[in-house]
Amino acid sequence: MSKHNKSTRQQKILAELTLHPATRLTELAKKIDVSRETIRRDLDELSDNGIISRTYGGAIVHPRGGEEGLKVRDATFVEQRRAIAATAAGLVKSNEVIMLGTGSSTLHFARHLATSDLRLTVITSGVDVAMVLAVNPGIRTILAPGDFDSRESRVWGAETTNFLRKFQADTTIIGASGLFPGGACEADSPTAWIDRVMLERANHKMLLILHTKFDQPKLELICPLETFDVIISDQKPQGELLDAIASAGVTLKIATSTPSSLAATASAS
């Protein structure tokens, strides 16, 4: 018989998964001191209730009111994100100054830049982004100061936005939590604040976004569609969203994954 009632046990499971997302089922059973079968039943019930998502050998806790953390998002739609990143990199020229936002798609873009021959200056609030770019001696990376958020591997706050306002960029490249006819939106307010400042400081603006985020209004509007010069995704949107992008005069590019993980691009009408 379990040493905890079900409610207490499941609270302990959620606390453990929140603190240590990579914890395996066997480790959970040992830490909570119950059988693997009990843990498996609890995980199944929590999954059925939409509180967690099961993974191979474990589970991930759903965030409250926002998105999954960066590490979780970064492991999804990998080929699509790589294709989007390659397409975006093809629009960047040597000697440009780029402001680069945080998120899984922009992190993939940074990885692509890190292997390129481009000579660039990149200004970012993303700690992982800065670490990835640092391996390329041809890229000068400027990391903004601020309060560190380990979940998103970025800095944020008034110190961050004030720092970014000191610079002028050729291009700002951001991601978003959602895209709908009203514009690009974000589930995380601090990210939205930083994105707005970055967009203000650049001559050209680019959005990298997965098709799964189409027609998904989130907590905060970052900006209307017409703010962007280019939107890059892995699939073509449909209906009102496609019409709104066309009406806003934004160039839409669709990145297609290939077996070699390179991207072919086509401008969507």
C-alpha positions in Angstrom: 0.0 0.0 0.0 1.2 3.5 -0.9 2.7 5.6 2.0 0.9 8.6 0.6 -2.7 9.2 -0.5 -3.2 9.8 -4.2 -3.6 13.6 -4.0 -0.4 14.0 -1.9 1.5 11.6 -4.1 0.5 13.4 -7.3 1.5 16.8 -5.8 4.9 15.3 -5.0 5.2 14.0 -8.6 4.4 17.4 -10.1 6.8 19.2 -7.8 9.6 16.7 -8.7 8.9 17.0 -12.4 8.8 20.8 -12.2 12.2 21.0 -10.5 13.8 18.1 -12.5 12.0 17.8 -15.9 14.3 15.0 -17.0 13.5 12.7 -14.1 12.7 9.1 -15.3 9.8 7.0 -14.1 12.1 4.7 -12.1 13.7 7.6 -10.4 10.3 9.1 -9.5 9.3 5.8 -7.9 12.4 5.7 -5.8 12.2 9.4 -4.7 8.5 9.1 -3.7 9.0 5.6 -2.3 6.2 3.9 -4.3 6.2 1.2 -6.9 6.7 1.8 -10.6 3.1 0.6 -11.3 1.8 3.3 -8.9 3.8 6.0 -10.5 2.7 4.8 -14.0 -0.9 5.0 -13.0 -0.5 8.5 -11.5 1.3 9.7 -14.6 -1.5 8.2 -16.8 -4.1 10.0 -14.8 -2.3 13.3 -14.8 -1.8 13.0 -18.5 -5.5 12.2 -19.1 -6.4 15.4 -17.1 -4.1 17.5 -19.3 -1.7 18.4 -16.5 1.4 16.6 -18.0 2.5 15.2 -21.3 4.0 11.7 -21.2 7.5 11.2 -22.7 9.6 8.1 -23.2 10.3 6.9 -19.7 9.0 10.0 -18.0 6.7 13.1 -18.3 6.7 16.9 -18.7 4.6 19.3 -16.6 2.4 21.7 -18.6 3.2 25.3 -17.8 0.5 27.5 -16.2 -1.0 29.9 -18.8 2.1 29.9 -21.1 4.3 27.8 -23.2 6.6 24.9 -22.4 10.1 26.0 -21.3 12.8 26.6 -24.0 14.5 23.2 -23.6 11.2 21.4 -24.2 10.3 23.5 -27.2 13.8 23.2 -28.6 13.3 19.4 -28.9 10.1 19.7 -31.0 9.7 20.2 -34.8 13.5 20.2 -35.1 13.6 19.7 -38.9 11.1 22.4 -39.5 12.9 24.8 -37.3 16.2 24.0 -39.0 14.6 24.7 -42.4 13.2 28.0 -41.2 16.6 28.9 -39.8 18.4 28.1 -43.0 15.9 30.2 -45.0 16.3 33.2 -42.7 20.1 32.9 -42.8 19.9 33.1 -46.6 18.5 36.6 -46.2 21.3 37.9 -44.0 24.4 39.6 -45.4 27.9 40.0 -44.0 28.6 43.0 -41.9 25.0 43.4 -40.8 24.0 44.3 -37.2 21.3 41.9 -36.1 19.1 42.0 -33.0 18.1 38.5 -32.2 15.2 37.6 -29.9 14.9 34.5 -27.8 13.0 31.3 -28.3 13.4 27.9 -30.0 13.3 29.1 -33.6 15.7 31.9 -33.0 18.0 29.5 -31.2 18.0 27.2 -34.3 18.8 30.3 -36.4 21.8 31.1 -34.1 23.1 27.6 -34.6 22.9 28.0 -38.3 24.7 31.4 -38.2 27.4 29.8 -36.0 28.4 27.5 -38.8 28.4 30.2 -41.5 31.1 32.4 -42.9 29.2 35.5 -42.3 30.8 38.4 -40.4 28.1 39.9 -38.2 27.4 41.8 -35.0 24.5 40.1 -33.1 22.8 41.8 -30.1 20.7 39.5 -28.0 19.0 38.9 -24.7 19.4 35.1 -25.1 22.1 33.5 -23.0 21.9 30.2 -25.0 21.9 32.2 -28.2 25.1 34.1 -27.2 26.8 30.9 -26.2 26.0 29.3 -29.5 27.3 32.3 -31.5 30.4 32.6 -29.4 32.1 29.6 -31.2 32.2 31.7 -34.4 35.1 34.2 -34.3 33.5 36.1 -37.3 30.5 37.0 -35.2 30.7 39.7 -32.5 28.1 38.8 -29.9 26.7 41.4 -27.5 24.7 40.0 -24.6 22.3 42.4 -22.9 22.4 42.7 -19.1 19.3 42.0 -16.9 17.6 39.5 -14.6 18.4 35.9 -15.6 15.5 33.6 -16.4 16.8 30.0 -16.4 13.5 28.6 -17.9 13.9 30.7 -21.1 17.7 31.0 -20.8 17.5 34.8 -21.3 17.8 38.1 -19.4 14.9 40.5 -19.1 13.8 43.7 -17.3 14.2 47.4 -17.5 18.0 47.1 -17.6 17.7 44.9 -20.7 15.3 47.1 -22.6 17.3 50.3 -21.7 20.5 48.6 -22.9 18.9 47.6 -26.2 17.8 51.2 -26.9 21.4 52.2 -27.2 21.8 50.3 -30.5 20.6 50.6 -34.0 20.4 47.4 -36.1 20.0 46.5 -39.7 17.6 43.6 -39.0 15.7 42.3 -36.0 14.7 38.7 -36.0 12.2 37.3 -33.5 9.9 34.4 -32.9 6.4 34.5 -31.4 4.0 32.3 -29.4 1.2 33.0 -31.9 0.2 34.6 -35.2 -3.3 35.8 -36.1 -4.8 38.5 -38.4 -4.2 41.0 -35.6 -0.5 40.4 -35.5 2.2 38.5 -33.7 1.6 37.7 -30.0 3.5 36.3 -27.1 2.5 34.2 -24.0 5.4 35.7 -22.0 5.1 39.4 -21.2 8.9 40.1 -20.6 9.7 38.5 -24.0 7.0 40.8 -25.6 8.6 43.9 -24.0 12.0 43.0 -25.3 10.8 42.1 -28.8 9.0 45.5 -29.2 12.2 47.3 -28.3 14.2 45.2 -30.8 11.7 45.9 -33.5 11.9 49.6 -32.9 15.6 49.6 -33.3 15.9 47.9 -36.7 15.4 48.9 -40.3 14.1 45.5 -41.3 12.0 43.1 -39.3 11.7 39.3 -39.7 9.5 36.8 -37.9 10.3 33.1 -37.6 7.2 31.0 -36.7 6.0 27.4 -36.9 2.7 26.6 -38.6 1.4 25.2 -35.2 1.2 28.8 -34.0 -1.1 30.1 -36.8 -4.4 31.5 -35.6 -3.2 31.3 -32.0 -3.8 34.6 -30.2 -1.8 34.7 -26.9 -1.5 36.9 -23.9 0.2 40.0 -25.4 0.3 41.5 -28.8 3.9 42.2 -29.9 3.0 44.1 -33.0 0.6 44.2 -36.0 1.5 42.2 -39.1 2.6 45.2 -41.1 5.5 45.7 -38.8 7.3 42.8 -40.5 9.1 42.8 -43.8 9.3 39.0 -43.9 7.5 36.1 -42.2 9.1 32.7 -42.5 7.3 29.5 -41.6 7.3 25.8 -42.5 3.8 25.8 -43.9 1.6 28.3 -45.7 -1.2 29.8 -43.6 -4.8 29.6 -44.8 -7.9 31.7 -44.8 -8.1 35.1 -43.0 -4.5 34.9 -41.8 -3.1 34.5 -45.3 -5.3 37.3 -46.6 -4.2 39.5 -43.7 -0.5 38.9 -44.4 -1.0 39.7 -48.0 -3.0 42.9 -47.2 -0.2 44.0 -44.8 2.3 43.8 -47.7 4.5 41.3 -45.9 6.7 38.9 -47.8 5.8 35.3 -46.8 8.5 32.6 -47.3 7.9 28.9 -46.8 10.8 26.8 -45.7 10.8 23.1 -46.7 12.8 20.4 -44.9 14.9 18.1 -47.0 16.7 14.9 -46.2 20.0 16.8 -45.7 18.2 19.2 -43.3 18.8 22.1 -45.7 16.0 24.3 -46.7 14.5 25.2 -50.1 12.4 28.4 -50.1 9.5 29.6 -52.1 7.7 32.9 -51.8 4.1 32.3 -51.1 1.5 34.3 -52.9 
